[in-house]
Structures are given as C-alpha cells and as structure tokens.
Amino acid sequence: MTKWTSVGLVLIGLGIILWIAYALYLGFEDIMDAFDVVTGFVVGLIVIGVCVLAISVIIEQRRGTKKMRKKIKKEDLEP
C-alpha cells in the first residue's frame, strides 16, 4: 500500500469513527437533528478520504500499467 492510500483509508476511518461517536453523544433520538457544523466536518473528512483513496488507486494502477509495458517486449505487443 502506498502512502496516499494509507492516508485515504485513515481519513475515511477517522471520519466514520468521529461521526458514530458524535451521534452516540447526542443520543439516538437526536441523530436526525444532528446536522450542524460537527456533522458537516465529519462528512467532509469522509468525502476527502474517499477522494484521496480513489486518486491514489488510479495513480497506482497507472504506474503498474507503465511498469508492465516496460517489461513486455515490443515484438510481443505486435500482431
């Protein structure tokens, strides 16, 4: 796993844990009324984590494709 993949997973996990903890703090009947600054911050953390994770996976796949193309001989790629 690369550094940015780890960062993305940590941000997603942190956001989810904070969101659950804050919802439990407010109480089960107040969960639906909990759309305030803290909830917005936590949702923002989750969204940023998902974006970082997706971008890091795409970059990692492209690097893998480039490495694979270098390993394959040019003659093998032609019909």
N, C-alpha and C positions, 0 to 999 in steps of 0.2 A: 504494500500500500504506500502511495506517495504521501508527501507532507500535506498537500492540499486536500487529498481525500480524507485524511485523518482530521483535518481542521473542519471540513464539512460535516463529517459524522459527529464530531464533538459539539458543534453548534446546534445540530438537529437534536441531539440527545439532551443538551443543556436546556434548549428551549422547551422541549416536551416535559422534562422534569420540573422546570420552573412553573410551567403552565398548570401541571397537575397539582403541585404544592400550593400554588396560589388559589386554585379552585377549591381545594380542600380547606384552606384557611378561611375562605369566605363562607363556606358551608354549602351543603348540597342544594338547598332551596334558592340560594343566591347565585348559582352558577350561570344562569341565563342573564342575570343582570350585571355580570362582571365585565362588561365591555367598556373598559376605561383605559387609562394610559399604560398600566402594567400589562394588561392583556394585549394591547397593541404592540408593546415592546417585545413580549414573548412570541407573538405571531411573527413579528419582524425577524426575530432571531431564527425561527424555524424556516422562514422563506429564504433568508440569506444562506442558511446552512444547506438547504436543498439546491440553491443556485450554485454555490461553491462546489458541492458534491457533483452535480451534473457537469459543470465545466471541467472539473478535474478528470472525470471519467472520459469525457470526449477527448481531452488533450492526451490522456494516457493511451487511448485506443489509436489515435493518430500516430503517436510515437511508435507504438507496436507495429503498425502497418508499414511505417517507413523502415523500421529495422528489418521486417520480414522481406520487403522488396530488395533491400541491400543484400540479404543472404541468398536470394534466389538468383540464379544465373540468368543473364539476358536471353540466352538461347532457349531456356526453358519456358520463358514467357511468350515466345513467338509460336504461332501455329505450325 
